[in-house]
């Protein structure tokens, strides 16, 4: 019959097989049960995320500066197709969109399976028709109207608005896995600063799905909350006037034989509440270029010009004579006067070339005024004529008076907003430099190689009081400090955003004007400065630029021509700070043209244009009450 | 015998005893039949209900099949195995004709032509081919002696296996093909083929497989094996079912989620949940207890079949019992192994559990034949005569 060992072999083999099944069953059901229970529950859940509409950015009058337009977009629902179908689609779409197969494959694979991926934006009607007409050839492919960011004013106010872009590694790290590849993030300016507000809350629909991914049951919904609309303090028409003036200033500087770098910046600042009315810089860029995909070459072109840089906030320049208002105020408030003088009214004939032996060894001893012929000059005249020697003598008074803090001028400047970020609600603000002995020593200690000289000399102070040397300030810092000086001492924290609206148009939050500090400034000093700033425009260094202006009596200001380094004067940077109306100041207009030449010839006419625009009842900014602005 | 004497019964009594049915085998079959109906109901009802189909439809159909299967078992039990021996060539040729016919007039399902459809009833001839091959092989190998099977007989046996295997390969039905090969090899082993013969056969089948692999004839098999070895890369395609099946079984835990419960089965993450993957529903709903008991039940049946083989009156009966045991063990191991991820996916049913009439009735009939062998077993196990 059957040999017993053959029977035993069969019996043992069968027993071994059944034992293997039992052991494997134990492993799955007892040893790794928790893992499998988790997998089973994850399995049956599908979450469909819904992108909220990004909030709009409006100017103070309700004009849309950043909005959305519907874009005919080709999308693929990956949950609706198999891997094989996707491969067929890659070939079909490559022909349809005339794009390389590998590009389409990469696009599809960039999105997790089961999600919707954008294949192409702004497709032609022909492509849309083809896909819709032959839907059976394009399974899972949809033509959808997807909102796309649009900046109707293009380059205007671009540096305030910023731009948006797709999620980066950093965003995914910050927000976690919920970030979808199509989601848009603010990259600069208000878009970035207020990204959380503009983006709204992502919604989600949670479904129970079956094995073939068909929806079985609706489980849960997290409502999508659209982003808030952000209303700026700015006025797009003023922006236009400012931008035109900046471009004209650069042109003018070229006509005068200067060789400007093409960099110019300006802003209109409200001295009564710290709002930015307009802020422009050139070179500029069109934020629409960043919508969709910007090629590496295009991005490089923009980067090369530094066009993305908001110079008003991030650019630092030596302020030149515009800084003289600071020693002006120090002279009055601290009672420090040039030798032989005892007040603002007393004056003397100023020597154009002056030697200060008391500045000590190692320091520059001889200083030469920019003008050889100032004649008899008191404080008022010193500002009007921008007489370097007068302020040098004030600085010398500080240097020689041991009862005074050596850095009293710099301390005043810092109180007024120099040397530290102003706190504006825009990203990447520069701090500028307010140099003194302590600053110089700190630099030397930190990096002795780059800064071999840790000494602070009297000559350094001389350079500082006329806005030269190491002193560097942003146009925004100039505006903030001038506003504080003419408004009686309030140093505003500048703001570009005024309030937020929900989709119904009601105000949900407000950024109230906020002062950083109040400088203890005698109102009479402030009033006297206003008169002298008006004098600059009527009789002084800016009188030529403002000659014939119908608003000349309402305007004050100060010119500035800063030399970079101690080289030739063809690299002068032109400044002008205008104030109007000078009797009760509201607008501070700052314009700087890098290497543009003289402040009076290049910058002052530009400021005049902007101020005339602001002061003309026809063109003056109309700032509507909020209720009205909120209406759609 | 001795026990009968101790109990004070005579020869007549012991002869009567030998006619007593194998209650363990019959009980195991009944248990599987009932469990089959229950599990098919449990695995299909919640989904059918949501789809608006009769939730008990599949289960009712299976209940009828189980009933017919039990009848087939009864008929098999009544067939006197000497008569079966005589009828073996008829059965075998009938099976070959059916296999050939299905290739011509069969219905294509899932890229394979394995089914006849006659007035709504489906019939799968390959399920019946397996018992036919077993009976025919047994008839061929019964006259041979341990270690004295001539090469002519071995080649005849290979030809008897080869013809139906070729027809099954044409469908194609890889699982059944392998089942026939394995049960044939085991029967040759049990019949007493010499080690030399067996190693030569093993070696040459290895060579043939290697040749077929190189010619690219096994690309479908390769895909399956690749999916089995690298499930993560194939998670959405070929490895979807086994991965989901393992999750389902694993999530059942020790005591299961309960009948009609279990998201994997109910939400159709397991395709073929009432047929090839019915064990998955058992694992998910009845847990380790249910799954282990089910495997144990099969082990008990195989044990009874081996016992039948040992007690068989003649070599023919012994070989039929071994063949049926091998067929059953192969099906259980490959099917359950597939749901557990230790075997690649092959579409063969779980005996007496998977929904489907052909498999159940053919298997039950084959089990009935071995039962008949048990009923007519030798009264003195140690000294059984051989026929021929």
Interface residues (C-beta under 8 A of the other chain):
Chain A: X1 X2 X3 X6 X7 X9 X10 X11 X14 X15 X17 X18 X20 X21 X22 X24 X25 X26 X28 X29 X30 X32 X33 X35 X36 X37 X39 X40 X41 X43 X44 X82 X83 X113 X208 X209 X210 X211 X212 X216
Chain B: X50 X146 X186 X189 X190 X192 X236 X237 X240 X244 X246 X247 X248 X249 X250 X251 X252 X253 X254 X263 X264 X267 X268 X269 X270 X271 X283 X287 X288 X291 X292 X295 X296 X298 X299 X302 X303 X306 X309 X310 X312 X314 X315 X318 X322 X325 X326 X329 X332 X333 X336 X337 X340 X341 X342 X384 X386
